[in-house]
Amino acid sequence: RHGHVRDALEDSFRKQIAAYMQKDLENKMIGFKREHPKGDFIHFMEEYFPNDIVVDSEGQRQPSGRMTEIFSLWQVVRAEDKLYQLGVPPTVDCLSHPVPEL
């Protein structure tokens, strides 16, 4: 039973981290688009994901395949969007304490 509670806490933590990271990424995109109105996705990647730029057979720089979802988000985020107030990221403190028996 104790393991189920811990699994639920870990699952909740993973979801909190994923939501935080998504909002942080959107903030980065909003900020970049505000600072570089003519900047494109490759320029954004140069700043935040330089290791995910690949050169195709024609010598063109392209996002790597794992950037597909991030590119999809890039297409819908606008410079005018409101920045998220993120505060401190979620921590694993809740997972490091013993879980009381139920």
Backbone as JSON Lines, residues from 0, in Angstrom:
{"i":0,"aa":"R","n":[0.83,-1.19,0.0],"ca":[0.0,0.0,0.0],"c":[0.87,1.25,0.0]}
{"i":1,"aa":"H","n":[1.94,1.21,0.77],"ca":[2.87,2.33,0.86],"c":[3.44,2.66,-0.53]}
{"i":2,"aa":"G","n":[3.73,1.63,-1.32],"ca":[4.27,1.84,-2.66],"c":[3.3,2.56,-3.58]}
{"i":3,"aa":"H","n":[2.01,2.29,-3.42],"ca":[1.0,2.95,-4.27],"c":[0.94,4.44,-3.99]}
{"i":4,"aa":"V","n":[1.07,4.81,-2.71],"ca":[1.04,6.24,-2.35],"c":[2.27,6.92,-2.95]}
{"i":5,"aa":"R","n":[3.44,6.28,-2.82],"ca":[4.66,6.86,-3.37],"c":[4.56,6.98,-4.89]}
{"i":6,"aa":"D","n":[4.03,5.96,-5.55],"ca":[3.86,6.02,-7.01],"c":[2.95,7.18,-7.4]}
{"i":7,"aa":"A","n":[1.89,7.38,-6.64],"ca":[0.96,8.49,-6.93],"c":[1.67,9.82,-6.73]}
{"i":8,"aa":"L","n":[2.5,9.94,-5.67],"ca":[3.25,11.17,-5.44],"c":[4.24,11.43,-6.58]}
{"i":9,"aa":"E","n":[4.94,10.37,-7.01],"ca":[5.9,10.52,-8.1],"c":[5.2,10.92,-9.39]}
{"i":10,"aa":"D","n":[4.05,10.32,-9.65],"ca":[3.29,10.66,-10.86],"c":[2.85,12.12,-10.81]}
{"i":11,"aa":"S","n":[2.36,12.56,-9.66],"ca":[1.95,13.94,-9.49],"c":[3.13,14.89,-9.69]}
{"i":12,"aa":"F","n":[4.27,14.52,-9.13],"ca":[5.48,15.34,-9.26],"c":[5.89,15.46,-10.73]}
{"i":13,"aa":"R","n":[5.87,14.34,-11.45],"ca":[6.23,14.36,-12.87],"c":[5.31,15.31,-13.65]}
{"i":14,"aa":"K","n":[4.02,15.26,-13.34],"ca":[3.06,16.13,-14.02],"c":[3.32,17.6,-13.68]}
{"i":15,"aa":"Q","n":[3.65,17.88,-12.4],"ca":[3.96,19.26,-12.0],"c":[5.2,19.77,-12.74]}
{"i":16,"aa":"I","n":[6.22,18.94,-12.82],"ca":[7.46,19.33,-13.52],"c":[7.18,19.56,-15.0]}
{"i":17,"aa":"A","n":[6.43,18.67,-15.62],"ca":[6.11,18.81,-17.05],"c":[5.35,20.11,-17.3]}
{"i":18,"aa":"A","n":[4.39,20.43,-16.46],"ca":[3.62,21.67,-16.63],"c":[4.52,22.88,-16.43]}
{"i":19,"aa":"Y","n":[5.4,22.82,-15.42],"ca":[6.32,23.93,-15.16],"c":[7.25,24.14,-16.36]}
{"i":20,"aa":"M","n":[7.81,23.03,-16.88],"ca":[8.75,23.13,-18.0],"c":[8.07,23.66,-19.26]}
{"i":21,"aa":"Q","n":[6.82,23.26,-19.48],"ca":[6.1,23.76,-20.65],"c":[5.9,25.27,-20.55]}
{"i":22,"aa":"K","n":[5.49,25.75,-19.38],"ca":[5.29,27.18,-19.18],"c":[6.61,27.94,-19.31]}
{"i":23,"aa":"D","n":[7.69,27.36,-18.77],"ca":[9.0,27.99,-18.88],"c":[9.42,28.09,-20.35]}
{"i":24,"aa":"L","n":[9.18,27.03,-21.12],"ca":[9.51,27.05,-22.54],"c":[8.68,28.1,-23.27]}
{"i":25,"aa":"E","n":[7.4,28.19,-22.96],"ca":[6.56,29.22,-23.59],"c":[7.08,30.61,-23.24]}
{"i":26,"aa":"N","n":[7.48,30.83,-21.99],"ca":[8.05,32.12,-21.6],"c":[9.29,32.44,-22.43]}
{"i":27,"aa":"K","n":[10.14,31.44,-22.64],"ca":[11.36,31.64,-23.44],"c":[10.98,32.03,-24.87]}
{"i":28,"aa":"M","n":[9.99,31.36,-25.43],"ca":[9.54,31.67,-26.79],"c":[8.96,33.07,-26.87]}
{"i":29,"aa":"I","n":[8.12,33.43,-25.9],"ca":[7.51,34.77,-25.89],"c":[8.61,35.82,-25.81]}
{"i":30,"aa":"G","n":[9.54,35.63,-24.89],"ca":[10.65,36.59,-24.74],"c":[11.48,36.7,-25.99]}
{"i":31,"aa":"F","n":[11.79,35.56,-26.62],"ca":[12.59,35.57,-27.84],"c":[11.85,36.3,-28.96]}
{"i":32,"aa":"K","n":[10.56,36.02,-29.11],"ca":[9.79,36.67,-30.17],"c":[9.65,38.16,-29.94]}
{"i":33,"aa":"R","n":[9.62,38.58,-28.68],"ca":[9.56,40.0,-28.38],"c":[10.9,40.68,-28.72]}
{"i":34,"aa":"E","n":[12.0,40.02,-28.39],"ca":[13.32,40.61,-28.64],"c":[13.73,40.52,-30.11]}
{"i":35,"aa":"H","n":[13.25,39.49,-30.8],"ca":[13.64,39.25,-32.2],"c":[12.39,39.08,-33.06]}
{"i":36,"aa":"P","n":[11.69,40.19,-33.38],"ca":[10.43,40.08,-34.12],"c":[10.55,39.32,-35.44]}
{"i":37,"aa":"K","n":[11.72,39.34,-36.06],"ca":[11.9,38.63,-37.32],"c":[12.64,37.31,-37.13]}
{"i":38,"aa":"G","n":[12.89,36.94,-35.88],"ca":[13.61,35.69,-35.6],"c":[12.78,34.48,-35.97]}
{"i":39,"aa":"D","n":[13.44,33.46,-36.48],"ca":[12.73,32.24,-36.83],"c":[13.08,31.13,-35.84]}
{"i":40,"aa":"F","n":[12.52,29.96,-36.06],"ca":[12.69,28.85,-35.12],"c":[14.15,28.42,-35.02]}
{"i":41,"aa":"I","n":[14.87,28.41,-36.12],"ca":[16.29,28.02,-36.08],"c":[17.07,29.0,-35.2]}
{"i":42,"aa":"H","n":[16.78,30.28,-35.29],"ca":[17.48,31.25,-34.44],"c":[17.12,31.03,-32.96]}
{"i":43,"aa":"F","n":[15.87,30.71,-32.68],"ca":[15.47,30.37,-31.32],"c":[16.25,29.14,-30.85]}
{"i":44,"aa":"M","n":[16.36,28.14,-31.72],"ca":[17.09,26.93,-31.36],"c":[18.57,27.21,-31.12]}
{"i":45,"aa":"E","n":[19.15,28.12,-31.89],"ca":[20.56,28.45,-31.69],"c":[20.8,28.92,-30.25]}
{"i":46,"aa":"E","n":[19.81,29.62,-29.7],"ca":[19.96,30.15,-28.35],"c":[19.66,29.1,-27.28]}
{"i":47,"aa":"Y","n":[18.64,28.29,-27.49],"ca":[18.19,27.39,-26.43],"c":[18.45,25.9,-26.69]}
{"i":48,"aa":"F","n":[18.54,25.5,-27.94],"ca":[18.71,24.08,-28.28],"c":[19.75,23.88,-29.39]}
{"i":49,"aa":"P","n":[20.95,24.43,-29.23],"ca":[21.92,24.36,-30.33],"c":[22.3,22.93,-30.73]}
{"i":50,"aa":"N","n":[22.22,21.99,-29.81],"ca":[22.58,20.61,-30.14],"c":[21.5,19.88,-30.92]}
{"i":51,"aa":"D","n":[20.35,20.52,-31.1],"ca":[19.26,19.88,-31.84],"c":[19.1,20.45,-33.25]}
{"i":52,"aa":"I","n":[20.12,21.14,-33.72],"ca":[20.13,21.63,-35.11],"c":[20.96,20.65,-35.93]}
{"i":53,"aa":"V","n":[20.38,20.15,-37.0],"ca":[21.1,19.23,-37.88],"c":[21.21,19.86,-39.27]}
{"i":54,"aa":"V","n":[22.19,19.4,-40.02],"ca":[22.38,19.89,-41.39],"c":[21.92,18.78,-42.33]}
{"i":55,"aa":"D","n":[20.99,19.12,-43.23],"ca":[20.47,18.11,-44.15],"c":[21.43,17.91,-45.32]}
{"i":56,"aa":"S","n":[21.05,17.03,-46.23],"ca":[21.93,16.66,-47.35],"c":[22.22,17.84,-48.28]}
{"i":57,"aa":"E","n":[21.39,18.87,-48.24],"ca":[21.6,20.05,-49.08],"c":[22.31,21.18,-48.33]}
{"i":58,"aa":"G","n":[22.76,20.88,-47.11],"ca":[23.48,21.87,-46.34],"c":[22.6,22.86,-45.59]}
{"i":59,"aa":"Q","n":[21.3,22.6,-45.57],"ca":[20.37,23.48,-44.85],"c":[20.29,23.05,-43.38]}
{"i":60,"aa":"R","n":[20.26,24.03,-42.51],"ca":[20.11,23.72,-41.09],"c":[18.64,23.5,-40.78]}
{"i":61,"aa":"Q","n":[18.37,22.41,-40.08],"ca":[17.01,22.0,-39.75],"c":[16.93,21.58,-38.29]}
{"i":62,"aa":"P","n":[15.74,21.69,-37.69],"ca":[15.57,21.13,-36.35],"c":[15.66,19.61,-36.4]}
{"i":63,"aa":"S","n":[16.23,18.99,-35.38],"ca":[16.25,17.53,-35.32],"c":[14.82,17.01,-35.15]}
{"i":64,"aa":"G","n":[14.63,15.73,-35.4],"ca":[13.3,15.13,-35.31],"c":[12.66,15.27,-33.94]}
{"i":65,"aa":"R","n":[13.47,15.31,-32.89],"ca":[12.88,15.4,-31.55],"c":[12.34,16.78,-31.22]}
{"i":66,"aa":"M","n":[12.51,17.74,-32.13],"ca":[12.03,19.1,-31.91],"c":[10.63,19.34,-32.49]}
{"i":67,"aa":"T","n":[10.0,18.3,-33.01],"ca":[8.7,18.44,-33.67],"c":[7.65,19.07,-32.76]}
{"i":68,"aa":"E","n":[7.54,18.58,-31.53],"ca":[6.52,19.12,-30.61],"c":[6.85,20.55,-30.22]}
{"i":69,"aa":"I","n":[8.14,20.83,-30.03],"ca":[8.55,22.18,-29.66],"c":[8.27,23.14,-30.82]}
{"i":70,"aa":"F","n":[8.5,22.7,-32.04],"ca":[8.2,23.53,-33.21],"c":[6.69,23.79,-33.29]}
{"i":71,"aa":"S","n":[5.89,22.78,-33.0],"ca":[4.43,22.98,-33.01],"c":[4.03,24.04,-32.0]}
{"i":72,"aa":"L","n":[4.64,24.03,-30.83],"ca":[4.35,25.04,-29.82],"c":[4.82,26.41,-30.3]}
{"i":73,"aa":"W","n":[5.98,26.47,-30.93],"ca":[6.54,27.72,-31.48],"c":[5.53,28.38,-32.43]}
{"i":74,"aa":"Q","n":[4.83,27.57,-33.2],"ca":[3.9,28.1,-34.2],"c":[2.67,28.76,-33.57]}
{"i":75,"aa":"V","n":[2.31,28.39,-32.34],"ca":[1.12,28.97,-31.74],"c":[1.43,30.05,-30.69]}
{"i":76,"aa":"V","n":[2.64,30.05,-30.15],"ca":[3.02,31.07,-29.16],"c":[3.29,32.38,-29.89]}
{"i":77,"aa":"R","n":[2.78,33.48,-29.33],"ca":[2.98,34.8,-29.94],"c":[3.71,35.73,-28.98]}
{"i":78,"aa":"A","n":[4.38,36.73,-29.53],"ca":[5.09,37.71,-28.71],"c":[4.13,38.45,-27.79]}
{"i":79,"aa":"E","n":[2.88,38.57,-28.2],"ca":[1.89,39.31,-27.41],"c":[1.33,38.49,-26.25]}
{"i":80,"aa":"D","n":[1.61,37.2,-26.23],"ca":[1.09,36.34,-25.16],"c":[1.61,36.81,-23.81]}
{"i":81,"aa":"K","n":[0.81,36.56,-22.79],"ca":[1.18,36.95,-21.43],"c":[2.18,35.94,-20.87]}
{"i":82,"aa":"L","n":[3.24,36.47,-20.24],"ca":[4.23,35.6,-19.61],"c":[3.63,34.94,-18.37]}
{"i":83,"aa":"Y","n":[4.01,33.7,-18.13],"ca":[3.6,33.0,-16.92],"c":[4.46,33.48,-15.75]}
{"i":84,"aa":"Q","n":[3.85,33.64,-14.59],"ca":[4.58,33.91,-13.35],"c":[4.87,32.54,-12.73]}
{"i":85,"aa":"L","n":[6.11,32.08,-12.89],"ca":[6.41,30.7,-12.51],"c":[6.81,30.49,-11.06]}
{"i":86,"aa":"G","n":[7.57,31.4,-10.51],"ca":[8.06,31.17,-9.15],"c":[9.08,30.04,-9.13]}
{"i":87,"aa":"V","n":[9.19,29.39,-8.0],"ca":[10.16,28.32,-7.8],"c":[9.64,27.03,-8.42]}
{"i":88,"aa":"P","n":[10.52,26.28,-9.11],"ca":[10.05,25.02,-9.69],"c":[9.67,24.01,-8.61]}
{"i":89,"aa":"P","n":[8.8,23.05,-8.95],"ca":[8.45,22.0,-7.99],"c":[9.7,21.23,-7.57]}
{"i":90,"aa":"T","n":[9.72,20.75,-6.35],"ca":[10.87,19.98,-5.86],"c":[10.42,18.59,-5.43]}
{"i":91,"aa":"V","n":[11.39,17.73,-5.2],"ca":[11.08,16.36,-4.79],"c":[11.02,16.22,-3.27]}
{"i":92,"aa":"D","n":[11.0,17.33,-2.55],"ca":[10.98,17.25,-1.09],"c":[9.87,16.33,-0.58]}
{"i":93,"aa":"C","n":[8.73,16.4,-1.2],"ca":[7.61,15.58,-0.73],"c":[7.89,14.09,-0.9]}
{"i":94,"aa":"L","n":[8.79,13.74,-1.82],"ca":[9.09,12.33,-2.06],"c":[10.16,11.8,-1.12]}
{"i":95,"aa":"S","n":[10.94,12.7,-0.52],"ca":[12.06,12.26,0.3],"c":[11.64,11.94,1.74]}
{"i":96,"aa":"H","n":[10.44,12.36,2.14],"ca":[9.97,12.09,3.49],"c":[9.23,10.76,3.52]}
{"i":97,"aa":"P","n":[9.34,10.04,4.62],"ca":[8.58,8.78,4.7],"c":[7.08,9.03,4.59]}
{"i":98,"aa":"V","n":[6.41,8.14,3.93],"ca":[4.96,8.28,3.77],"c":[4.29,7.59,4.95]}
{"i":99,"aa":"P","n":[3.39,8.28,5.63],"ca":[2.73,7.63,6.77],"c":[1.87,6.45,6.32]}
{"i":100,"aa":"E","n":[1.78,5.46,7.16],"ca":[0.95,4.31,6.84],"c":[-0.52,4.73,6.81]}
{"i":101,"aa":"L","n":[-1.27,4.16,5.9],"ca":[-2.7,4.5,5.79],"c":[-3.54,3.41,6.43]}
